[in-house]
Amino acid sequence: MLVGLSRQELTALYTSKWIKDEKVLKEEIFKQMFYDKIGKREERIKNLSTDELIEEFEDKKSGNVSLIRTEMKYRYKENVGDDRMKVAIAFKKSSRGDQMWIEHQERKELYGESKKM
């Protein structure tokens, strides 16, 4: 139903007090309002070099940190060599969650995937 609504109607619905606690609905309205910009942002991030990704990742005010983190994790798992090392270094200098993720990945490489009992 959201596809058929105008931008003005979507804005009115998004700011309505009747759906202020409806997180899923508000998220879908937001996606519909900014569909073209969201797709372009993801495409731009995929086309960045690893060095450019890391530079933007370290700028926590860029607004794209979550998307960049996802792309960097993908590149870490897929690439071998310089890109992998660059991503590892950037994650080790980042938040505790990123540090734990990279440590986990390195342990998996060293010791293999262990089964939990």
SVG drawing of the C-alpha trace seen along z (x, -y; Angstrom):
<svg xmlns="http://www.w3.org/2000/svg" viewBox="-3 -17 52 48">
<polyline fill="none" stroke="black" stroke-width="0.4" points="0.0,0.0 2.9,-2.4 4.0,-2.3 0.9,-4.1 1.2,-7.0 2.6,-10.4 5.7,-11.8 3.5,-14.2 1.2,-11.4 4.2,-9.3 5.6,-12.2 2.3,-12.8 2.0,-9.2 5.6,-9.0 5.1,-12.0 1.7,-10.9 1.2,-10.4 -0.8,-7.2 2.2,-5.3 5.0,-6.8 5.7,-3.5 5.4,-1.3 9.1,-0.9 8.7,1.6 6.1,-0.5 8.1,-3.7 11.2,-1.9 9.3,-0.8 7.9,-4.3 11.4,-5.7 12.7,-3.1 9.9,-4.1 10.6,-7.8 14.3,-7.5 14.5,-4.3 16.5,-5.9 19.1,-7.4 19.5,-4.2 20.3,-2.2 22.8,-4.7 24.6,-4.9 25.0,-1.1 26.2,-1.0 28.7,-3.8 30.1,-1.9 30.6,1.3 32.5,-0.6 35.0,-2.2 38.5,-0.9 39.4,0.7 41.6,-2.3 38.6,-4.7 36.3,-2.4 38.7,-2.5 39.1,-6.2 35.3,-6.7 34.9,-4.0 37.2,-5.9 35.1,-9.0 32.3,-8.1 30.3,-11.1 29.9,-10.0 26.6,-8.3 27.6,-5.2 29.6,-3.3 27.2,-0.4 27.0,0.2 30.8,-0.2 31.4,2.2 29.2,4.8 31.1,4.3 34.5,4.5 33.5,7.8 32.5,9.2 35.8,8.1 37.8,9.5 36.1,12.9 36.5,12.9 39.9,11.4 43.4,12.5 46.5,10.3 46.7,6.6 43.0,5.8 42.5,8.4 45.4,6.9 44.1,3.4 40.6,4.3 42.0,6.2 44.1,3.2 41.2,0.8 38.9,3.1 41.6,3.5 41.6,-0.3 37.8,-0.6 35.1,0.3 35.3,3.2 32.7,5.1 34.8,4.7 37.9,5.9 36.1,8.9 34.9,9.8 38.4,9.6 39.8,11.6 37.2,14.3 38.0,14.4 41.7,14.8 41.0,17.6 38.9,19.4 41.7,19.2 44.3,20.5 42.4,23.2 39.5,23.9 35.8,23.8 35.3,25.5 32.0,27.1 30.4,26.0 29.3,28.6"/>
</svg>
